[in-house]
């Protein structure tokens, strides 16, 4: 039995996506250079407590708590500071 080349490609793409989920290839947008207080990252359905030098990925949601802040260095060398009670 011969399998249609288009069907073969679709099957390959589905198997590849299951073996290597998209967050594994997430694009890095920058990194944390300062983390003070309660700072979290929401990434692909999980909540992460970042540390200095941790990467920031495209589509991450960064949240700071009361009396908290974070500074990021982006890949274009710009700096971004998030103050208390921020969400980006």
DSSP file (Angstrom, degrees, kcal/mol; ACC not computed):
  #  RESIDUE AA STRUCTURE BP1 BP2  ACC     N-H-->O    O-->H-N    N-H-->O    O-->H-N    TCO  KAPPA ALPHA  PHI   PSI    X-CA   Y-CA   Z-CA
    1    1 A X              0   0    0      0, 0.0     2,-0.4     0, 0.0     0, 0.0   0.000 360.0 360.0 360.0 125.8    0.0    0.0    0.0
    2    2 A X        -     0   0    0      0, 0.0     2,-0.5     0, 0.0     3,-0.0  -0.755 360.0-140.9 -93.1 137.5    1.4    3.4   -1.0
    3    3 A X        -     0   0    0     -2,-0.4     5,-0.0     1,-0.0     0, 0.0  -0.835  26.8-108.2 -98.9 134.0    0.8    6.4    1.2
    4    4 A X     >  -     0   0    0     -2,-0.5     4,-2.5     1,-0.1     5,-0.2  -0.322  25.3-127.5 -55.3 134.6    0.1    9.7   -0.5
    5    5 A X  H  > S+     0   0    0      1,-0.2     4,-2.0     2,-0.2    -1,-0.1   0.838 109.3  52.3 -57.8 -34.9    3.1   12.1   -0.1
    6    6 A X  H  > S+     0   0    0      2,-0.2     4,-2.3     1,-0.2    -1,-0.2   0.924 110.6  46.9 -67.8 -43.5    1.0   14.8    1.3
    7    7 A X  H  > S+     0   0    0      1,-0.2     4,-2.5     2,-0.2    -2,-0.2   0.892 110.1  53.8 -63.9 -39.8   -0.5   12.5    3.9
    8    8 A X  H  X S+     0   0    0     -4,-2.5     4,-2.4     2,-0.2    -1,-0.2   0.904 109.1  48.7 -60.2 -42.5    3.0   11.3    4.7
    9    9 A X  H  X S+     0   0    0     -4,-2.0     4,-2.6     2,-0.2    -2,-0.2   0.909 110.8  50.1 -64.8 -43.5    4.1   14.9    5.3
   10   10 A X  H  X S+     0   0    0     -4,-2.3     4,-2.2     2,-0.2    -2,-0.2   0.922 111.4  48.2 -62.2 -44.3    1.1   15.6    7.6
   11   11 A X  H  X S+     0   0    0     -4,-2.5     4,-2.4     1,-0.2     5,-0.2   0.923 111.7  50.4 -61.9 -44.4    1.7   12.5    9.6
   12   12 A X  H  X S+     0   0    0     -4,-2.4     4,-2.6     1,-0.2    -2,-0.2   0.923 110.2  49.5 -59.3 -45.2    5.4   13.4   10.0
   13   13 A X  H  X S+     0   0    0     -4,-2.6     4,-2.3     1,-0.2    -1,-0.2   0.891 111.3  49.1 -64.0 -39.7    4.5   16.9   11.1
   14   14 A X  H  X S+     0   0    0     -4,-2.2     4,-1.9     2,-0.2    -1,-0.2   0.923 112.9  46.5 -65.2 -44.3    2.1   15.7   13.7
   15   15 A X  H  X S+     0   0    0     -4,-2.4     4,-2.2     2,-0.2    -2,-0.2   0.910 112.4  51.1 -64.0 -42.1    4.6   13.2   15.1
   16   16 A X  H  X S+     0   0    0     -4,-2.6     4,-2.6     1,-0.2    -2,-0.2   0.911 109.2  50.5 -61.8 -43.4    7.3   15.8   15.2
   17   17 A X  H  < S+     0   0    0     -4,-2.3    -1,-0.2     1,-0.2    -2,-0.2   0.872 111.6  48.0 -64.6 -37.1    5.0   18.3   17.1
   18   18 A X  H  < S+     0   0    0     -4,-1.9     3,-0.4     1,-0.2    -1,-0.2   0.882 115.8  43.8 -69.7 -37.8    4.2   15.6   19.7
   19   19 A X  H  < S+     0   0    0     -4,-2.2     2,-0.4     1,-0.3    -2,-0.2   0.846 127.4  28.3 -75.7 -34.3    7.9   14.7   20.1
   20   20 A X  S  < S-     0   0    0     -4,-2.6    -1,-0.3    -5,-0.2    -2,-0.1  -0.774  84.4-152.9-130.6  85.9    9.2   18.3   20.2
   21   21 A X    >   -     0   0    0     -2,-0.4     3,-1.7    -3,-0.4     4,-0.4  -0.194  27.3-109.0 -62.4 152.8    6.5   20.7   21.6
   22   22 A X  G >  S+     0   0    0      1,-0.3     3,-2.2     2,-0.2    -1,-0.1   0.819 112.5  64.3 -53.3 -41.8    6.6   24.3   20.4
   23   23 A X  G >  S+     0   0    0      1,-0.3     3,-1.5     2,-0.2    -1,-0.3   0.774  91.2  68.3 -58.4 -22.5    7.7   25.8   23.8
   24   24 A X  G <  S+     0   0    0     -3,-1.7    -1,-0.3     1,-0.3    -2,-0.2   0.807 105.8  40.4 -63.0 -27.9   11.0   23.8   23.4
   25   25 A X  G <  S+     0   0    0     -3,-2.2    -1,-0.3    -4,-0.4    -2,-0.2   0.070  84.7 151.1-107.4  22.3   11.8   26.2   20.5
   26   26 A X    <   -     0   0    0     -3,-1.5     2,-0.3     1,-0.1    -3,-0.1  -0.258  49.7-114.5 -60.7 139.7   10.5   29.4   22.1
   27   27 A X        -     0   0    0     31,-0.1    31,-2.7     1,-0.1     2,-0.4  -0.598  24.7-128.1 -79.6 130.3   12.3   32.5   20.9
   28   28 A X  E     +A   57   0A   0     -2,-0.3    29,-0.3    29,-0.2     3,-0.1  -0.636  25.3 179.8 -80.1 131.7   14.4   34.3   23.5
   29   29 A X  E     -     0   0A   0     27,-3.8    46,-2.4    -2,-0.4    47,-0.3   0.594  60.1 -54.3-104.9 -17.6   13.6   38.0   23.8
   30   30 A X  E     -AB  56  74A   0     26,-1.4    26,-2.7    44,-0.3     2,-0.3  -0.970  55.2 -97.2 170.8-161.8   16.0   38.9   26.6
   31   31 A X  E     -AB  55  73A   0     42,-2.2    42,-2.9    24,-0.3     2,-0.3  -0.987  32.0 -98.5-149.1 158.0   17.1   38.1   30.1
   32   32 A X  E     + B   0  72A   0     22,-2.4    21,-2.9    19,-0.3    40,-0.3  -0.594  31.1 174.4 -75.7 133.2   16.5   39.2   33.7
   33   33 A X  E    S+     0   0A   0     38,-3.1     2,-0.3     1,-0.4    39,-0.2   0.496  73.3  20.1-113.7 -11.4   19.2   41.4   35.1
   34   34 A X  E     - B   0  71A   0     37,-1.5    37,-2.4    17,-0.1     2,-0.4  -0.936  58.6-179.1-156.2 135.3   17.5   42.2   38.4
   35   35 A X  E     + B   0  70A   0     -2,-0.3     2,-0.4    35,-0.2    35,-0.2  -0.954   9.2 174.1-137.7 116.0   14.7   40.4   40.3
   36   36 A X  E     - B   0  69A   0     33,-2.8    33,-2.4    -2,-0.4     2,-0.2  -0.986  52.0 -24.0-126.5 126.5   13.4   41.8   43.6
   37   37 A X  S    S-     0   0    0     -2,-0.4     2,-1.1    31,-0.2    31,-0.1  -0.469 115.6  -1.6  81.3-147.7   10.5   40.5   45.6
   38   38 A X  S    S+     0   0    0     28,-0.4    27,-2.6    -2,-0.2     2,-0.4  -0.699  74.1 156.5 -90.0  96.2    7.6   38.5   44.1
   39   39 A X  E     +D   64   0B   0     -2,-1.1    11,-0.4    25,-0.2     2,-0.3  -0.974  13.5 179.1-121.8 134.0    8.2   38.2   40.4
   40   40 A X  E     -D   63   0B   0     23,-2.6    23,-2.5    -2,-0.4     2,-0.4  -0.941  19.1-148.5-133.5 156.7    6.7   35.4   38.3
   41   41 A X  E     -DE  62  48B   0      7,-2.6     7,-2.9    -2,-0.3     2,-0.7  -0.988   8.2-152.1-119.9 132.5    6.7   34.3   34.6
   42   42 A X  E     +DE  61  47B   0     19,-2.7    19,-1.8    -2,-0.4     2,-0.4  -0.936  27.6 168.9-101.2 116.9    3.7   32.5   33.1
   43   43 A X  E >   - E   0  46B   0      3,-2.7     3,-1.9    -2,-0.7    17,-0.1  -0.975  62.3 -24.9-135.9 118.5    5.1   30.4   30.2
   44   44 A X  T 3  S-     0   0    0     -2,-0.4     3,-0.1     1,-0.3    -1,-0.1   0.863 127.2 -45.4  49.7  44.9    3.2   27.7   28.3
   45   45 A X  T 3  S+     0   0    0      1,-0.3     2,-0.3     0, 0.0    -1,-0.3   0.507 119.4 101.3  82.9   3.9    0.8   27.1   31.2
   46   46 A X  E <   -E   43   0B   0     -3,-1.9    -3,-2.7     2,-0.0     2,-0.5  -0.877  64.8-132.7-120.4 155.8    3.4   27.0   34.0
   47   47 A X  E     -E   42   0B   0     -2,-0.3     2,-0.4    -5,-0.2    -5,-0.2  -0.926  25.6-171.6-108.9 128.8    4.4   29.6   36.6
   48   48 A X  E     -E   41   0B   0     -7,-2.9    -7,-2.6    -2,-0.5     2,-0.8  -0.939  23.2-139.6-123.3 140.2    8.1   30.2   37.0
   49   49 A X        -     0   0    0     -2,-0.4    -9,-0.2    -9,-0.2   -11,-0.0  -0.887  34.5-143.2 -94.3 108.2   10.0   32.2   39.7
   50   50 A X        -     0   0    0     -2,-0.8     2,-0.3   -11,-0.4   -11,-0.2  -0.309  14.7-162.0 -76.6 157.3   12.8   33.9   37.6
   51   51 A X    >   -     0   0    0      1,-0.1     3,-2.2   -19,-0.0   -19,-0.3  -0.840  42.1 -70.6-125.1 165.5   16.4   34.5   38.7
   52   52 A X  T 3  S+     0   0    0     -2,-0.3   -19,-0.2     1,-0.3     3,-0.1  -0.330 122.9  23.5 -56.4 139.2   19.0   36.8   37.4
   53   53 A X  T 3  S+     0   0    0    -21,-2.9    -1,-0.3     1,-0.3     2,-0.1   0.294  88.8 135.1  81.4  -5.0   20.3   35.6   34.0
   54   54 A X    <   -     0   0    0     -3,-2.2   -22,-2.4     1,-0.1    -1,-0.3  -0.496  58.7-111.3 -69.9 143.3   17.1   33.6   33.3
   55   55 A X  E     -A   31   0A   0    -24,-0.2     2,-0.5    -2,-0.1   -24,-0.3  -0.366  16.8-143.3 -75.6 154.7   15.8   34.1   29.8
   56   56 A X  E     -A   30   0A   0    -26,-2.7   -27,-3.8    -2,-0.1   -26,-1.4  -0.985  21.8-155.1-113.3 125.6   12.6   35.9   28.8
   57   57 A X  E >   -A   28   0A   0     -2,-0.5     3,-2.0   -29,-0.3   -29,-0.2  -0.668  27.9 -91.7-101.3 155.5   10.8   34.3   25.9
   58   58 A X  T 3  S+     0   0    0    -31,-2.7   -31,-0.1     1,-0.3     3,-0.1  -0.430 116.3  24.8 -58.3 137.7    8.4   35.8   23.4
   59   59 A X  T 3  S+     0   0    0      1,-0.3    -1,-0.3    -2,-0.1   -15,-0.2   0.400  88.0 139.0  79.6   1.6    4.8   35.4   24.8
   60   60 A X    <   -     0   0    0     -3,-2.0     2,-0.6   -17,-0.1    -1,-0.3  -0.469  46.5-143.0 -66.6 147.5    6.0   35.1   28.4
   61   61 A X  E     -D   42   0B   0    -19,-1.8   -19,-2.7    -2,-0.1     2,-0.5  -0.972  15.4-162.0-113.8 117.0    3.7   37.0   30.8
   62   62 A X  E     -D   41   0B   0     -2,-0.6    26,-2.7   -21,-0.2     2,-0.4  -0.853   8.5-175.2-103.0 131.7    5.8   38.7   33.6
   63   63 A X  E     -DF  40  87B   0    -23,-2.5   -23,-2.6    -2,-0.5     2,-0.4  -0.983   8.6-160.7-128.8 137.0    4.0   39.8   36.8
   64   64 A X  E     -D   39   0B   0     22,-2.5   -25,-0.2    -2,-0.4    22,-0.1  -0.928  12.7-142.1-115.5 143.7    5.4   41.6   39.8
   65   65 A X    >   -     0   0    0    -27,-2.6    20,-1.3    -2,-0.4     3,-1.3  -0.165  45.2 -56.7 -87.9-173.9    3.8   41.7   43.2
   66   66 A X  T 3  S+     0   0    0      1,-0.3   -28,-0.4    18,-0.2    -1,-0.2  -0.432 127.1  10.4 -64.4 139.1    3.5   44.5   45.7
   67   67 A X  T 3  S+     0   0    0      1,-0.2     2,-0.3    -2,-0.1    -1,-0.3   0.827 110.0 115.3  58.5  35.2    7.0   46.0   46.7
   68   68 A X    <   +     0   0    0     -3,-1.3     2,-0.3   -31,-0.1    -1,-0.2  -0.887  38.1 173.7-129.3 159.2    8.6   44.0   43.8
   69   69 A X  E     -B   36   0A   0    -33,-2.4   -33,-2.8    -2,-0.3     2,-0.3  -0.986  12.7-157.4-160.0 162.6   10.3   44.8   40.6
   70   70 A X  E     -BC  35  82A   0     12,-2.0    12,-3.3    -2,-0.3     2,-0.4  -0.997   4.6-156.0-143.0 143.5   12.2   43.3   37.7
   71   71 A X  E     -BC  34  81A   0    -37,-2.4   -38,-3.1    -2,-0.3   -37,-1.5  -0.977  14.7-167.4-119.7 136.9   14.7   44.7   35.2
   72   72 A X  E     -BC  32  80A   0      8,-3.1     8,-2.4    -2,-0.4     2,-0.6  -0.934  17.2-148.3-123.9 145.9   15.2   43.0   31.8
   73   73 A X  E     -BC  31  79A   0    -42,-2.9   -42,-2.2    -2,-0.4     6,-0.2  -0.969  25.7-149.4-109.2 118.0   17.9   43.4   29.2
   74   74 A X  E >   -B   30   0A   0      4,-2.9     3,-2.1    -2,-0.6   -44,-0.3  -0.395  26.7-105.3 -87.5 164.9   16.3   42.8   25.8
   75   75 A X  T 3  S+     0   0    0    -46,-2.4   -45,-0.1     1,-0.3    -1,-0.1   0.711 120.7  59.3 -65.8 -19.3   18.1   41.3   22.7
   76   76 A X  T 3  S-     0   0    0    -47,-0.3    -1,-0.3     2,-0.1     3,-0.1   0.265 121.6-108.0 -89.9  13.0   18.3   44.7   21.1
   77   77 A X  S <  S+     0   0    0     -3,-2.1    -2,-0.1     1,-0.3     2,-0.1   0.461  76.9 135.4  74.7   5.0   20.3   46.0   24.2
   78   78 A X        -     0   0    0     -5,-0.0    -4,-2.9     1,-0.0     2,-0.4  -0.477  49.1-133.5 -77.1 156.8   17.3   48.0   25.5
   79   79 A X  E     -C   73   0A   0     -6,-0.2     2,-0.4    -2,-0.1    -6,-0.2  -0.881  16.1-165.4-112.8 144.7   16.5   47.8   29.2
   80   80 A X  E     -C   72   0A   0     -8,-2.4    -8,-3.1    -2,-0.4     2,-0.5  -0.997   1.0-163.9-132.6 128.0   13.0   47.4   30.6
   81   81 A X  E     -C   71   0A   0     -2,-0.4     2,-0.5   -10,-0.2   -10,-0.2  -0.955   1.8-162.7-115.5 128.7   12.0   48.0   34.2
   82   82 A X  E     -C   70   0A   0    -12,-3.3   -12,-2.0    -2,-0.5     3,-0.1  -0.945  12.8-158.0-108.7 125.4    8.8   46.7   35.7
   83   83 A X    >   -     0   0    0     -2,-0.5     3,-0.8     1,-0.2   -19,-0.1  -0.091  41.2 -46.2 -88.0-169.3    7.7   48.3   39.0
   84   84 A X  T 3  S+     0   0    0      1,-0.2   -18,-0.2   -15,-0.1    -1,-0.2  -0.247 122.5  11.1 -60.1 145.9    5.3   47.0   41.7
   85   85 A X  T 3  S+     0   0    0    -20,-1.3     2,-0.3     1,-0.2    -1,-0.2   0.834  93.1 149.6  56.1  39.6    2.0   45.4   40.6
   86   86 A X    <   -     0   0    0     -3,-0.8   -22,-2.5   -21,-0.2     2,-0.3  -0.687  29.7-169.4-101.5 155.9    3.0   45.2   36.9
   87   87 A X  B      F   63   0B   0     -2,-0.3   -24,-0.2   -24,-0.2   -26,-0.0  -0.956 360.0 360.0-144.8 124.2    1.9   42.7   34.3
   88   88 A X              0   0    0    -26,-2.7   -25,-0.2    -2,-0.3    -1,-0.1   0.319 360.0 360.0-138.9 360.0    3.5   42.5   30.9
